[in-house]
Amino acid sequence: MSGRVTQIEERLRAVLQPLRLEVKDESAKHVGHAGARDGGGHFDVTIVSAQFAGQGLLQRHRLVYDALGEAMRQDIHALSIHAYSPEEA
């Protein structure tokens, strides 16, 4: 597991206390892409958290972005988010 994946998992677990969390590093699929050349990774996150209950898609994504903080501006170029409440999972 890459250090970036570990960092993403730790930040999301600390803030959103997910019931389920899966982070995939898909950077290898984007070799040569502008963001990849600049060092930013491409990641796919599936997360189930009670904090998403009653939240719309935009609010859920904002919660994830806020949890990741500075990593969103430095280490992550692209992030695909699949965020669910426990009832939806």
C-alpha angles and dihedrals in degrees: 000000000000123000090242092055090050091049092050092048093048093050094046093046092049095051107027102029092215123206087209129017131176123174120186124191105220095171093116089064090060103049109150093023113130094246092048091052089054091054100257118135132223115230139179117209128191111186135172115196136160086226089073093062110118092006125122124229095267093049091049092051091048090053090053093046091048091050091052092049116168092007088073089062099039115025104022122068098168131016127185109199127199104180122179138173115233090257091057097046 
